[in-house]
Amino acid sequence: MQIAIHAFDGISMFHLSTPLISFGEVGRLGLASDWNTGIWSTGGGPVRGLDGVTIATADRAAARAADLLVFPSWPNDLPEPGADLVEEIRAAHARGAMIAGLCLGAFPVVASGVLDGRTATTHWASETQLAQRYPAVTVRAEGLYVDHGDVLTSAGTASALDACLHVVRTRLGSTAATALARYLVIAPHRDGDQAQYIDRPVPATGEGPIGIATTWALANLDAQLTVDDLAARVNMSPRNFARRFQETVGVSPAKWVLSRRLDESRRLLENTAWSIDRIARSSGFASTVTFRQNFVRRYSTTPTSYRHRFTEAT
């Protein structure tokens, strides 16, 4: 997969490095042999980063050959992208390339019109500008990232890491994404609809009542995991537990449990020959029908199709 990352004069190396290291390590770790990452600019040639670093870039030919076009940032004064850049985005989208706008990089992506009538996200501090400037798009700034399959946008830089891991997970499977996350020493998965800003960080394993409850839940996904059950593990009332969980993790206990069960089901689909029924039970779903419905709703494919895809990829 050819990945072209856009750079401009004044870009922060912090933002540029997020997709560079995320996608670059895929090849270096041997997770895929055909992932190639490069940097391009609208004019080609060197650009000077915000940190004083001169960055060599390719010209638009790199963008036109890309399977994934990434905009990792955008100038802080949020200028309108030039007509030539807008056309590059539209042309890439029309030929089937995936488009990703990370953090303020959502601005040129949304400006191109490829998200008209759909949702997008960006850094919370710029959500109002994005919504006012492009009313044809619904800005959902409470999310970490929004993926439509063909176009992805994310919130701030930490969220951009989550979005890049999400792309790896979608293309190469959860095992590859977990290996990459372990190497980068970051959490292997945060849901796209998790809140951008969390009052308290997600607790480490076994830390505090929420950490104890989540650690136990992860080891017992096939058990009943209602709010009442989780609260009882740490001697809290269900109402207080649900409130604390939402504040700490950013999503409700029910949504968190469902996501972890789906994560486990994908791991089993990729790494075992178990039947769909057994995977459904082991992941904690009440029935195979319920499992299939939730899996299709989340990933837009069936468990069987997902297994075939990643079995063939390996």
Secondary structure, DSSP 4 states (H G I P E B T S, - for coil): -EEEEE--TT--HHHHHHHHHHHHHHHHTTS-SS-EEEEE-SS-S-EE-TTS-EE--B-HHHHHT-SEEEE----TT-PPPPHHHHHHHHHHHHTT-EEEE-GGGHHHHHHTTTTTTSEE---GGGHHHHHHH-TTSEE-TTSSEEE-SSEEEE-SHHHHHHHHHHHHHHHH-HHHHHHHHHHHTS-S---TTS-SS-SSPPPPTT-HHHHHHHHHHHHTTTS---HHHHHHHTT--HHHHHHHHHHHHSS-HHHHHHHHHHHHHHHHHHH----HHHHHHHTT-S-HHHHHHHHHHHHSS-HHHHHHHHHHH-
